[in-house]
């Protein structure tokens, strides 16, 4: 899993905002949960909030059918992402 995080960090930063949708749509379903977990961690800890929110939105939109089919397996990752986003929203609301 650690190697996936290193690879995902490098991979996500290689592409611009304009290519995120294309990259996410070509992502195999096998990597959706891992990328969701990575995005949840990055949203919680990275200063690049808009960047990771764009990746998250595209991933959830592009793979919604797969997410519905395997919702019991991926639910924890989606909750982690939601928790990270809510925490950032609360932090920004306090500013």
DRENLUMSE-209115 format. One record per residue (C-alpha): residue in three letters; x, y, z. Coordinates in Angstrom, 2 decimals, decimal comma. Layout:
BEGIN
R   residuo        c1        c2        c3
R       ala         X         Y         Z
...
end
This chain:
BEGIN
R   residuo        c1        c2        c3
R       unk      0,00      0,00      0,00
R       unk      2,89      2,34      0,77
R       unk      4,24      1,97     -2,76
R       unk      0,79      2,73     -4,16
R       unk      0,74      5,99     -2,20
R       unk      4,12      7,01     -3,54
R       unk      3,07      6,14     -7,07
R       unk     -0,34      7,83     -6,69
R       unk      1,24     11,01     -5,34
R       unk      3,65     11,19     -8,25
R       unk      0,98     10,23    -10,76
R       unk     -1,63     12,75     -9,58
R       unk      0,86     15,60     -9,63
R       unk      2,07     14,76    -13,13
R       unk     -1,18     15,78    -14,80
R       unk     -2,90     19,12    -15,00
R       unk     -6,44     19,98    -13,99
R       unk     -7,58     19,63    -17,59
R       unk     -6,54     15,99    -17,93
R       unk     -7,92     14,69    -14,63
R       unk    -11,26     13,56    -16,15
R       unk     -9,54     11,62    -18,91
R       unk     -7,12      9,91    -16,53
R       unk     -9,84      8,98    -14,05
R       unk    -12,14      7,55    -16,73
R       unk     -9,34      5,29    -17,96
R       unk     -8,57      4,04    -14,45
R       unk     -9,40      0,33    -13,95
R       unk    -12,01     -0,44    -11,30
R       unk     -9,44     -2,37     -9,30
R       unk     -7,69      0,89     -8,35
R       unk    -10,76      2,95     -7,41
R       unk    -10,77      2,05     -3,70
R       unk     -7,03      2,57     -3,35
R       unk     -7,24      5,95     -5,05
R       unk    -10,21      6,94     -2,86
R       unk     -8,18      6,12      0,26
R       unk     -5,24      8,09     -1,09
R       unk     -7,44     11,08     -1,94
R       unk     -9,03     11,03      1,53
R       unk     -5,58     11,22      3,11
R       unk     -4,46     13,96      0,76
R       unk     -7,57     16,08      1,28
R       unk     -6,96     15,85      5,04
R       unk     -3,27     16,74      4,93
R       unk     -2,41     18,57      1,71
R       unk     -2,60     22,32      1,13
R       unk     -3,71     21,54     -2,45
R       unk     -7,36     21,14     -1,51
R       unk     -8,92     22,21     -4,81
R       unk     -6,62     19,90     -6,74
R       unk     -7,56     16,80     -4,72
R       unk    -11,25     17,74     -4,63
R       unk    -11,21     17,82     -8,44
R       unk     -9,68     14,33     -8,51
R       unk    -12,25     13,13     -5,96
R       unk    -15,22     14,57     -7,85
R       unk    -14,07     13,11    -11,16
R       unk    -13,38      9,71     -9,60
R       unk    -16,79      9,52     -7,91
R       unk    -18,57     10,67    -11,07
R       unk    -16,71      8,44    -13,51
R       unk    -16,92      5,29    -11,41
R       unk    -20,35      5,71     -9,80
R       unk    -21,66      2,45    -11,34
R       unk    -18,74      0,46     -9,93
R       unk    -19,08      2,22     -6,57
R       unk    -22,76      1,26     -6,36
R       unk    -22,00     -2,38     -7,20
R       unk    -19,29     -2,71     -4,59
R       unk    -20,60     -0,21     -2,07
R       unk    -20,12     -2,51      0,91
R       unk    -16,40     -2,85      0,14
R       unk    -15,76      0,80     -0,68
R       unk    -18,01      2,44      1,91
R       unk    -15,19      2,92      4,42
R       unk    -13,08      4,74      1,83
R       unk    -15,98      6,99      0,87
R       unk    -16,63      7,77      4,55
R       unk    -12,97      8,65      5,04
R       unk    -13,12     10,99      2,06
R       unk    -16,33     12,58      3,36
R       unk    -14,79     12,98      6,82
R       unk    -11,71     14,68      5,36
R       unk    -13,81     17,04      3,25
R       unk    -16,07     17,91      6,20
R       unk    -13,06     18,60      8,39
R       unk    -11,55     20,93      5,78
R       unk    -14,92     22,67      5,39
R       unk    -15,10     23,23      9,15
R       unk    -11,52     24,49      9,22
R       unk    -12,19     26,95      6,42
R       unk    -15,43     28,06      8,08
R       unk    -13,49     29,09     11,19
R       unk    -11,23     31,43      9,22
end
